[in-house]
Amino acid sequence: MKKIIILISTIMLVVVMGGCGIKNPFSKDSTDSTSTSAQQNTSNTKDTKIATTIDQRLQELENKYSLERKNLEKDRNLEADKELKSFNDNIDINAKTVKKEYEDKISALNKSSQDKLKKDLTIELNRIKAEFENEKKKIEAEYTAEKARNSQTGTTSSTANSPEKNRANKLYEAEQQKAQKERDANNNYALNIEAQSKAYESQLNELNNIWAEYDAKIKSAKDQLNSSKQAIKGKINLKYDNSMAKLKTDAITVESMWQNIPTSEDQEIKSLWKVEQDKYENSVKEITTWRDNQLKSVI
């Protein structure tokens, strides 16, 4: 009977303690498990917040220094284009000056040659005219002498063999010879002018061919420079794209490491572009020397 009373008392104690919120000594394992689960949830929430903060910071850094890379690229392109334009403008001015100089030389030589031919023709025509005038004087002198002889001897010449007829025949012959010589002189002048004109056209064509080849060489050098610069830019851009991607993947939030990417990329591209610019300028100088040597052979 006593045992039954003890058992009933124990059961009632447990019920009362549970109803009053008193910790049940018999349910210790269940309470500890609930507490651990709550702590784990709190830790996971904190980790999620930290991860979100890091991702946001990484995105900020990526955006900031991607923009910095674009700005440096813009400035770099402007600077390189300005330097290249300055060099090319000087080359173009020199080319135009030299081209006009040689065109003027060829034109002046052509005019000088034509003027000389014209002068030679004038001299020849004057010589023919003077020769004719001398021949006329000679004929007149012979006529006068023949008239005097006939007068002294009392000789009467037939009309067909009279001094007048002889003089007329000789004058006609002299005029015919004069006209033929003038035709020959004018024909020779025309042939010489035609030959000179062809020589002038040939020189102009040779000059134009040299300039066409020069322009092609310059264009090739420009294309090579542009191709080399684009290849350099593409290769280095990819290199630093990968560097930024690695910083983001590795969750590196140290700003100085991000900041180093745009400046290093810019300096590396500028350095290699300078090498290509120097190569281009040397090529242009060699092409210009070739051009000038070719031009000298024309005149």
C-alpha positions in Angstrom: 0.0 0.0 0.0 2.9 2.3 0.8 4.5 1.7 -2.6 1.3 2.6 -4.4 1.0 5.9 -2.5 4.7 6.8 -3.4 4.0 6.1 -7.1 0.9 8.2 -7.1 2.8 11.1 -5.4 5.6 11.0 -7.9 3.2 11.2 -10.9 1.4 14.1 -9.4 4.7 15.9 -8.8 5.7 15.6 -12.4 2.3 16.9 -13.6 2.5 19.9 -11.2 6.0 20.8 -12.2 5.1 20.7 -15.9 2.1 22.9 -15.4 4.0 25.5 -13.5 6.8 25.7 -16.1 9.3 24.1 -13.8 12.1 22.4 -15.7 11.5 18.7 -15.9 14.6 17.0 -14.8 13.5 14.0 -16.7 13.5 15.9 -20.2 17.1 17.4 -20.2 18.1 16.0 -23.6 15.1 17.4 -25.4 15.7 20.9 -24.0 19.4 21.0 -24.9 18.6 19.9 -28.5 16.2 22.8 -29.0 18.8 25.3 -27.7 21.5 24.1 -30.1 19.2 24.4 -33.1 18.4 28.0 -32.3 22.1 28.9 -32.0 22.8 27.3 -35.3 20.1 29.3 -37.0 21.5 32.5 -35.6 25.0 31.6 -36.8 23.7 30.8 -40.3 21.9 34.2 -40.5 25.1 36.0 -39.5 27.1 34.1 -42.1 24.5 35.0 -44.8 24.6 38.6 -43.9 28.4 38.6 -44.0 28.5 36.9 -47.4 25.9 39.4 -48.8 28.1 42.3 -47.5 31.2 40.9 -49.2 29.4 40.3 -52.5 28.1 43.8 -52.5 31.6 45.2 -51.7 33.1 43.1 -54.5 30.5 44.3 -56.9 31.2 47.9 -55.9 34.9 47.4 -56.5 34.4 45.7 -59.8 32.1 48.5 -61.0 34.4 51.3 -59.8 37.6 49.9 -61.4 35.9 48.8 -64.5 34.8 52.4 -65.0 38.4 53.5 -64.2 39.7 51.2 -66.9 37.3 52.7 -69.4 38.3 56.2 -68.5 42.0 55.4 -68.7 41.4 53.8 -72.1 39.6 56.9 -73.4 42.4 59.1 -72.2 45.0 56.7 -73.6 43.3 56.6 -77.0 43.0 60.4 -77.2 46.7 60.8 -76.3 47.9 58.2 -78.8 45.6 59.6 -81.6 46.9 63.1 -80.9 50.5 62.0 -81.2 49.9 59.9 -84.3 47.9 62.8 -86.0 50.7 65.2 -85.3 53.3 62.9 -86.9 51.1 62.1 -89.9 50.2 65.7 -90.4 53.8 66.6 -90.7 54.4 63.7 -93.1 51.4 64.8 -95.2 52.6 68.4 -95.4 56.1 67.2 -96.4 54.6 64.9 -99.1 52.4 67.6 -100.6 55.3 70.1 -100.6 57.7 67.7 -102.2 55.1 66.5 -104.8 54.3 70.1 -105.8 58.1 70.9 -105.9 58.7 68.0 -108.4 55.5 68.8 -110.5 56.7 72.4 -110.7 60.2 71.2 -111.7 58.9 69.0 -114.4 56.5 71.7 -115.7 59.3 74.3 -115.7 61.6 71.9 -117.6 58.9 71.2 -120.1 58.2 74.9 -120.6 61.9 75.6 -120.9 62.3 72.9 -123.5 59.3 74.2 -125.5 60.6 77.8 -125.2 64.0 76.7 -126.5 62.4 74.8 -129.4 60.3 77.9 -130.3 63.4 80.1 -130.0 65.4 77.7 -132.2 62.6 77.8 -134.8 62.5 81.6 -134.8 66.3 81.6 -135.3 66.1 79.1 -138.1 63.3 81.0 -139.9 65.2 84.3 -139.5 68.3 82.6 -141.0 66.2 81.3 -143.9 64.8 84.7 -144.5 68.2 86.4 -144.3 69.6 83.8 -146.7 66.7 84.5 -149.1 67.4 88.3 -148.8 71.0 87.7 -149.6 70.1 85.5 -152.6 67.7 88.3 -153.8 70.5 90.8 -153.6 72.8 88.5 -155.5 70.2 88.0 -158.2 69.6 91.7 -158.5 73.4 92.3 -158.7 73.6 89.6 -161.5 70.7 91.2 -163.3 72.3 94.7 -163.1 75.6 93.3 -164.3 74.0 91.5 -167.2 72.1 94.6 -168.2 75.4 96.6 -168.2 77.2 94.1 -170.3 74.4 94.0 -172.9 74.4 97.8 -173.0 78.2 98.0 -173.6 78.2 95.3 -176.3 74.9 96.4 -177.8 73.7 92.8 -177.4 70.0 92.3 -177.7 68.7 89.2 -175.8 65.6 87.4 -176.8 62.7 87.6 -174.5 63.2 84.0 -173.4 66.8 84.7 -172.4 66.5 88.3 -171.3 68.1 89.6 -168.1 64.6 90.2 -166.8 63.6 86.6 -167.5 66.7 85.2 -165.9 66.1 87.4 -162.8 62.5 86.2 -162.6 63.5 82.6 -162.9 66.2 82.9 -160.2 63.9 84.8 -157.8 61.2 82.1 -158.3 63.7 79.4 -157.6 65.0 81.2 -154.5 61.4 81.7 -153.2 60.7 78.0 -153.7 63.8 77.0 -151.8 62.9 79.5 -149.0 59.4 78.1 -148.7 60.7 74.5 -148.6 63.2 75.4 -145.9 60.5 77.1 -143.9 58.2 74.0 -144.2 61.1 71.8 -143.1 61.9 74.0 -140.1 58.2 74.1 -139.1 57.8 70.3 -139.5 60.9 69.7 -137.4 59.6 72.1 -134.7 56.3 70.2 -134.6 58.0 66.9 -134.3 60.2 68.2 -131.5 57.3 69.7 -129.7 55.4 66.4 -129.9 58.4 64.5 -128.6 58.8 67.0 -125.8 55.2 66.7 -124.9 55.5 62.9 -124.7 58.6 63.2 -122.6 56.7 65.6 -120.3 53.7 63.2 -120.0 56.1 60.3 -119.4 57.8 62.2 -116.5 54.4 63.0 -115.0 53.3 59.4 -115.3 56.5 58.2 -113.6 56.0 60.8 -110.9 52.4 59.7 -110.3 53.5 56.0 -110.2 56.1 56.8 -107.5 53.5 58.7 -105.5 51.0 55.9 -105.9 53.6 53.4 -104.6 54.6 55.8 -101.8 50.9 56.2 -100.7 50.5 52.4 -100.7 53.6 51.9 -98.6 52.4 54.5 -96.1 48.9 53.0 -95.9 50.5 49.6 -95.3 52.6 51.0 -92.5 49.5 52.7 -90.9 47.5 49.4 -91.2 50.4 47.5 -89.5 50.5 50.0 -86.7 46.7 49.8 -86.1 46.7 46.0 -86.3 49.6 45.8 -83.8 48.0 48.2 -81.4 44.7 46.4 -81.5 46.4 43.1 -80.9 48.3 44.5 -77.9 45.2 46.0 -76.5 43.2 42.8 -76.8 45.8 40.7 -75.2 46.4 43.0 -72.2 42.7 43.7 -71.7 42.1 39.9 -71.5 45.0 39.6 -69.0 43.5 42.2 -66.7 40.0 41.0 -67.2 41.2 37.7 -65.8 42.9 39.5 -62.9 39.7 41.2 -61.9 37.8 38.0 -62.2 40.2 36.3 -59.9 40.0 39.0 -57.3 36.3 38.7 -57.3 36.4 34.9 -57.2 38.9 35.0 -54.3 36.7 37.6 -52.6 39.6 40.0 -52.3 38.2 43.3 -50.9 41.6 45.0 -50.4 41.0 48.1 -52.6 44.7 48.7 -53.4 44.8 45.4 -55.2 41.8 46.4 -57.3 43.3 49.9 -57.9 46.5 48.4 -59.2 44.7 46.8 -62.2 43.7 49.9 -64.2 47.0 51.7 -63.7 49.1 48.6 -64.5 47.0 47.9 -67.5 47.3 51.4 -68.8 51.0 51.6 -68.3 51.6 48.3 -70.0 49.5 49.2 -73.0 51.2 52.6 -73.3 54.6 51.1 -73.1 54.0 48.6 -75.9 52.1 51.1 -78.0 55.1 53.4 -77.8 57.3 50.6 -79.2 54.9 50.2 -82.1 54.7 54.0 -82.7 58.5 54.1 -82.9 58.5 51.2 -85.4 55.9 53.0 -87.5 57.8 56.3 -87.5 61.0 54.6 -88.5 59.2 52.7 -91.3 57.7 56.0 -92.6 61.2 57.6 -92.6 62.6 54.7 -94.6 59.6 55.0 -97.0 60.2 58.7 -97.4 63.9 58.1 -98.1 63.0 55.6 -100.8 60.5 58.1 -102.3 63.0 60.9 -102.5 65.6 58.6 -104.2 63.0 57.5 -106.7 62.0 61.1 -107.4 65.6 62.1 -108.1 65.8 59.6 -110.9 62.9 61.2 -112.7 64.7 64.5 -113.2 
